[in-house]
Amino acid sequence: MASTAPIGVFDSGMGGISVVREIHRQLPHEDILFLGDSAHAPYGMKTPQEVRALSESIVEHFVEQGAKAVVIACNTATSAAVNALRERYDIPIIGMEPALKVACDRGHGTRQHVIVAATELTLRERKFETLMERFSSRHTIERQPCPQLVEVVEHGQLHDHDLVMETLHGYFDGYDLDSVDAVVLGCTHFVFYRDYFRELLPDHVVIVDGNAGTAHHLEVVLESLGQLAPEDHDGSVTLANSDDDERFADLSASLLAGDWAHGTPTVTVRAD
C-alpha cells in the first residue's frame, strides 16, 4: 500500500542537504523532513557515545512526526549510531558509509590507489576499519581527515574559492596525485566540493560519493515494503535546524537550490 508519510533525513549540519537533493531527484513524490544538527556540530570531533545520544534524540523526533523511514545522511553518525537505532526502532534506518567499494570495483580487478576523505571519527571507527579490511589487501587505501571542509560549509564560505582551494591543498599536496585512481568523498558535506576537487585533481582521478547509492537503497527498501508515495503526490522538502540562527535557514535554502529534473519541490524552511 502506498504511503505519503514523510522520510526523515538528518546530519550533524548542512552536509545532509546534498543527500536530500539526491533523494528528491530519485524519489520526487516523497515528502522529506531534513534536520541539520548545527547546534551540536561537528559530530566528527565528538565521542561515539555523544553522537549516539544525539542521533537517538533526532530519530525519536522523526518518529513522533510519523516518519516511515529515516536516512542518516552522515557517515559519522552512521558509524556511531546505526546499529543502536535499528535495534530501537521498527522503521527502516538507512545509513551511509564511504563508497570505498565503488571506488575499488571500478578498477575491474586491477589494484587501485584510493584516498578516502572523511571526518576523523568516521575514519577511526571500527565500522570503517572493517570496510577497509575488505579491500586493503588488494588495493592501496589512504585515509585523509578533512575537518576544516565541514567548517567551511557550516560557516557559509563554500563560495570563497581561494579559501577552499587553500584548504584542499593543505590536505592533499602531500600526495602524489598522479598515482591516485579515485578520491572518495566520505562525508556528505564534501559532496558540495565536487567542482573544487575536480579542479584540484588530475583528470584521470575519479571522484566518488555515496549519495546516489543511498537514495537508491532507500527506494528499494520502501518499494519492498509497499511504502513508496503514489505518483500523483507532489513531493515536498522541509528543512529544519537545531540552531535557530537565521543564517542556518538561509544557508539551508541556498544549498538545496539548483536545477531539478522533476520540477522544483515545495520547500519549507524552519528552526527546530
N, C-alpha and C positions, 0 to 999 in steps of 0.2 A: 504494500500500500504506500503510495507517495506521501511525502511529508514535507510541509512547509516550515517545520521547526528550524530554528537557526543553527548555524555551525559556529562554535566558539573558537577563536584563534587568539593566542597570547604570546607575548615575547617580553623580554626584560626591558624593552624600549621600542624604538621605531623600526628596527630591522624586520620584524614580522609583517610589516606592511608590504614588503616585497613578496611575501607568501600570499597575503590576501589578494594582491594583484593577480597572481598566477591562479589561485583558486577561482577567482571570478572569471578569468579568461576561459578556464576549462569547464566551469560549472556556473554559467551566467544566470541561472534561475534560482540559485540559492541565496538565502539571507545570511549574511556573515556579521558576527559580532567580534570586533577586534578590541583587545585590551593591551595597551602598552604600559608596562610597569616602570615608567621612568622615575617614579618616586623612590624606587629601590635599585635602580641601575647603577653600575653594571653588575650583572649576575656572575660574570666571568671571574670576578675578584672575591666572590663570597665562598663560604664553605658549602659542601653538598647539602648539609642539614638545613642551612638557611634557605638555599634555593628550593629545596623540597617543601619547606613550610610555606614559602611564598606561592609556589605553584599550586599547592593544595587549596589555598585560600582563593585563588583565582578560579580554579576549576569548580569549586563549590559555588562561586558566584554565577558561573555559566549554567550550572545545573539548576540553580534556582530560577534562571531565566528560561528554562525549558530546552536547553541545547540538546540536539540529537547526537552530536559528536563534538570532540574538542581536538584541535590541532595545536600541538606545542611547536610554535614557529620559532624555535630557539634550540640550537644544538646543545647549549649548556644546560638548559632546563631539562631537555630530554635525557641527557646523560645522568643527571642527578635525581630525577623525579619520575620518569615514565613508568617504571615498574611499580612503584608505590601507588601511583594514580590508577593504574589498571587494576590493582588489587582492590582499591577502594570504591571505584565507580563501575557501573554496568553499562555505560555507553562507550562507544569506540573512542580510544585515546590514540591519536596518530602522532608519533614522534618523528624527529628528524635526526639524521646523523650525517657527517661529512660524506660526500658522494665519492668516496675512495674507490669503491668497486667499479663505478662508471669510468673513472679515470684510468684504472689499471686494465679493465677489459677492452678498452678501445685499442690497445696495442695488439689484440688478437694473438696473444701468446708471446710476443716479444717483450723483453724487460723494459719497464717504464720508469722514468725518473719523475717523481711526483712530489710537489710541495703542498702540504695541507696548511692553509691559513685559517686560524680559528682563535677562539679565546683560550686563555691559559687553563681554565677549568675543564673545558672540553678536551683539550689535548692531554691533560694529566689524569682524567677519569678512566676507570677500568673499562668502561664501555668502548672508548676509543682504542685503548690498548688491545682489547680483544679483536676489534676490527683490523687494527694494524697487523696483528699476528697472522691473520688470514692471507696477507699479501706481501709481507716484508721479506719473505724468503725468495720470492720470485721478482720483486721489484725494489727499487730504491725509493724510500719514502722518507721525507723530511718534514718535521713539524715546525711551523712558524707562528708563534703567538703574535697577534697584532692588536693589542688592546686599544691603541690610540685611534684605530679606524672606527671603533664603536663610538668613542667620544666625539669624533668629528661629525658623525651623523646626528648624534643626540644634541649637539650644540648648533645645528643648522648650518654647518660650514661645508657642506658637501659640494657647493659650487665654487669654493675657493681653490682654484686649480693649483696654484703654487703650493699651498699648504698640503693638499692631498698628495701631490707628486713628491714633495719633500718627505712626507711621512712614508710613502711607499718605498722610496729609495732607501730610507733608513732601515726598513725591514728586509729588503730584497737585494741590495747592492752586494751583499756578501756571497751571493750565489753566482755560479757560472750559469747564467740563464740560457745560454746557447745549448747546454746539455739537458735542459729540463723539457719534459714532454707535456706536462699538464700542471696547472695550479687549481687546487680545489678550494672553492670559497666555502669554508666550513662554518660560517656564521651568517645568519640572514641579513645582518647589517651590510656585509661585504658585497652582496649582490648589487647594491646601489653603486658600487665602484667598478662595475664591469668595464665601462668605457675607459676608465683610468688604467685598469690592469691591461687592457688591450694596448694602450699607449706605452706602457712600461715594458711589456713582454715582447720577445721576438715573435714574428708572425706565426711560426710553427707551433708555438705553445698553445695548447687548448685550455680554455677556462671553463671549469665545471662547477655547477652548483646543484643543490638537491631540491629546488623549489618545484620544478615540473613533475619530478617523480613523486613528491609528497602529495601534490594535488591529484595526480592520477591514482595514487594509492587510496586517498580519501574517496574518490569517485567509485573505485572498485568495491570498497567496504560498504558504502551507502547503497550501492546498487544491489549487492548481495543481500542486504537487509530489507530491500524494497523501500528505502527511505529517501531516494532522490526526490527533489522537488519537481512538481509537474512542469512541463514545458511551457504552459501558459502563465506561469507565475513569474512576475518581474522581480528579479533578484535585487537585493539592496546590501549596502555596506554601512555599518555603524562603527565609527572609530571613537574609542574612548581611551583615556589615560588616567593613571592613578595620581598623576601630578596635575593639579588644576591650573597651573600657569598657562595663560592663553597662548604662549608661544608653542606649546606642545600641540595644541589644537590646530594652529596654523601650519605647523610643520607636518603633522599627520596628513592633512588635506593636500599639502604640496607634494608629499612623497607618493600619495596614491594617484595623483593626477597623471594623465597620459592618454595615449590613443587606445581606444577599446575596440576589440574586434566585434563585440556584440552590442555596441551602444554603451553609453555612459551609465553606470549604475546610479541608483538613488543613494546619496551619501549623506549620513548624519554624523556630525562631529560633536562630542560632548566630553566633559570631565567625568570621572567615575571614582 
